[in-house]
Amino acid sequence: DVTKGITGTISTANLPTIPVTKGGTGLTSGTTDQFLKFTGTTTVASSAVSAGKVLQVVNTLKDDTFTTSSTSFTDVTGLTANITPSATSSKVLVIASISGQRGKTNSTVGGFTIARGGTNLIVPDSPGNRTPVFVWGYGSDDTNHSFNMEVYHYTFLDSPNTTSEQTYAVRAKNQYGSSTIYVNRAENIENSGDRPQGVSSIILMEIGA
């Protein structure tokens, strides 16, 4: 019996590396957060898990109020966020949530968009003279509309294709100079329990490719 008389242990340094063709991995070691993958030949390699993984999160919360009557896109003060992608192949998931109001009259027209580095990210096909935004509309002549506050949500997956710092911003625009957009408040901001005040945010997530 060949098992008789065999005692002790074998040092890991003396253990052989079993090739893939013999049912092994072909590897001597690995590192944390790696997995085994077949390379398409007869070897198996270790690789870091990054595809589809959230690599970093940046959050900006705006808790004060903002108003604008600008007829060109204007950054909402305090509703911007910066992120530096770790790879050019990474995506950036932008999540915007805005509390506010577009004024109390039906002649009040305006809305919001998302920009990176001052460039609008919302680019529809053949917009013509229409305004590229994620929310747009008129106010209301309803007597109580000036007390109302709405919430607008938008999610956008961007491909900045860079490892340089990028600035994302929520931007607001009115169609007419007589219009006003309100953020984190209604038009009527009396200090009363039946008047609203809220918060807004922009969240950036780097997604590994």
C-alpha positions in Angstrom: 0.0 0.0 0.0 1.8 3.2 -1.2 -0.1 5.4 1.3 1.6 3.7 4.3 4.5 5.6 5.7 3.7 8.9 4.0 3.4 11.7 6.5 3.9 15.5 6.7 2.9 18.4 4.4 4.1 19.8 1.1 5.1 23.4 0.9 2.9 25.5 -1.4 6.1 26.6 -3.1 6.7 23.0 -4.2 3.1 22.5 -5.5 2.8 22.4 -9.3 0.7 24.8 -11.4 -1.9 22.6 -13.0 -2.6 23.7 -16.6 -6.0 24.2 -18.1 -5.6 21.1 -20.3 -5.3 19.0 -17.1 -8.3 20.6 -15.4 -6.4 23.3 -13.5 -6.5 27.1 -13.8 -3.0 27.7 -15.0 -2.5 30.3 -12.3 -0.2 30.4 -9.3 -2.0 33.2 -7.5 -4.6 36.0 -7.7 -5.4 39.3 -6.1 -8.4 40.7 -4.2 -11.5 41.6 -6.3 -10.4 39.6 -9.3 -12.2 36.7 -11.0 -11.2 33.9 -13.4 -11.9 34.3 -17.1 -11.2 32.2 -20.1 -9.1 34.0 -22.6 -10.2 32.1 -25.7 -7.2 29.8 -25.9 -6.0 27.3 -23.4 -5.2 29.7 -20.5 -7.2 31.2 -17.8 -6.3 34.8 -16.6 -7.4 36.8 -13.6 -9.0 40.2 -14.2 -10.5 42.9 -12.0 -14.3 43.2 -11.8 -15.2 46.6 -13.2 -17.7 46.2 -16.0 -21.1 47.6 -14.8 -19.6 48.4 -11.4 -20.3 51.7 -9.6 -16.8 53.1 -9.2 -17.6 56.4 -7.5 -20.6 58.5 -6.4 -20.8 62.3 -6.2 -23.8 64.0 -4.7 -24.8 67.7 -4.4 -27.7 68.7 -2.3 -29.2 72.2 -2.7 -31.3 73.3 0.3 -31.6 77.0 -0.4 -33.9 78.8 -3.0 -33.2 80.1 -6.5 -35.1 82.1 -9.0 -34.4 83.2 -12.6 -36.1 85.1 -15.3 -33.3 84.5 -17.8 -34.3 83.7 -21.4 -31.1 81.7 -22.0 -30.0 78.6 -20.2 -28.6 79.5 -16.7 -27.0 77.2 -14.2 -29.1 76.8 -11.1 -26.7 78.1 -8.4 -25.6 75.3 -6.1 -27.0 72.5 -8.3 -23.8 71.4 -10.0 -21.4 68.5 -9.4 -17.9 67.6 -10.5 -16.5 64.1 -11.2 -13.2 62.8 -12.6 -13.7 59.5 -14.4 -11.1 56.9 -13.7 -11.1 55.6 -17.4 -12.1 57.0 -20.8 -14.4 54.1 -21.2 -16.5 54.9 -18.1 -20.0 56.1 -18.3 -21.5 58.8 -15.9 -25.0 58.3 -14.7 -26.6 61.7 -14.0 -29.7 61.7 -11.7 -31.3 65.1 -11.2 -34.2 65.8 -8.8 -35.6 69.4 -8.7 -38.3 70.9 -6.6 -39.9 74.1 -7.9 -42.5 75.9 -9.9 -42.7 77.7 -13.2 -44.8 80.7 -12.1 -48.5 81.3 -11.5 -49.8 82.6 -14.9 -50.4 80.8 -18.2 -48.0 83.2 -19.9 -45.1 81.8 -17.8 -43.2 79.3 -19.9 -39.9 77.6 -18.9 -38.1 74.4 -18.0 -34.8 72.6 -17.1 -32.0 70.8 -18.9 -28.7 69.0 -18.0 -25.4 70.3 -19.2 -21.8 69.1 -19.1 -19.2 71.8 -19.3 -21.8 74.3 -20.5 -23.0 72.0 -23.3 -26.6 70.8 -23.2 -26.7 67.0 -23.0 -30.2 66.7 -24.2 -30.0 66.5 -28.0 -33.2 65.3 -29.6 -33.4 64.4 -33.3 -34.3 67.3 -35.5 -35.6 69.7 -32.8 -36.0 72.6 -35.2 -36.8 75.7 -33.2 -38.0 73.7 -30.2 -36.2 73.9 -26.9 -34.2 70.8 -25.8 -35.1 70.2 -22.2 -36.3 67.4 -19.9 -39.2 69.4 -18.5 -41.0 72.3 -20.0 -44.4 73.9 -19.7 -46.7 76.8 -18.8 -47.7 78.0 -15.4 -51.4 78.3 -14.5 -53.8 81.1 -13.9 -55.4 79.0 -11.1 -55.6 81.2 -8.0 -53.9 78.6 -5.8 -51.1 77.7 -8.3 -48.7 80.1 -6.7 -48.8 78.0 -3.6 -47.9 74.7 -5.4 -44.5 73.1 -5.7 -43.7 70.4 -8.2 -40.9 67.8 -8.4 -39.1 67.0 -11.7 -36.8 63.9 -12.0 -34.4 63.1 -14.8 -31.8 60.4 -15.4 -29.2 60.5 -18.2 -26.3 58.1 -19.0 -23.4 60.1 -20.4 -20.2 59.1 -22.1 -17.7 61.8 -21.4 -14.8 59.8 -22.9 -12.1 61.5 -20.7 -10.3 61.2 -17.4 -10.4 64.9 -16.8 -12.7 66.5 -14.3 -16.2 67.1 -15.6 -18.8 69.5 -14.3 -22.5 68.7 -14.7 -25.2 71.3 -14.0 -28.9 71.6 -13.9 -29.8 74.6 -16.0 -33.1 76.7 -16.2 -34.5 78.8 -19.0 -37.6 81.0 -19.5 -39.2 81.5 -22.9 -40.1 85.1 -22.1 -38.6 87.7 -19.8 -41.8 88.1 -18.0 -41.6 84.4 -16.8 -39.9 83.3 -13.6 -38.7 79.8 -12.6 -38.5 79.0 -8.9 -36.3 76.3 -7.3 -37.0 74.8 -3.9 -40.0 77.1 -3.4 -43.3 78.2 -4.9 -43.9 81.7 -6.2 -45.8 82.6 -3.0 -43.2 82.1 -0.2 -45.1 83.5 2.8 -43.9 82.1 6.1 -47.0 79.9 6.6 -47.6 76.2 7.2 -49.6 75.9 3.9 -46.6 77.2 1.8 -44.0 74.7 0.6 -40.2 74.8 0.6 -38.0 71.9 -0.6 -34.6 70.6 -1.6 -33.1 69.5 -4.9 -30.1 67.4 -5.8 -27.8 66.1 -8.6 -26.1 62.8 -8.3 -23.2 61.5 -10.5 -22.2 57.8 -10.6 -19.2 56.6 -12.6 -20.1 53.2 -14.1 -17.2 51.0 -15.2 -17.3 49.8 -18.8 
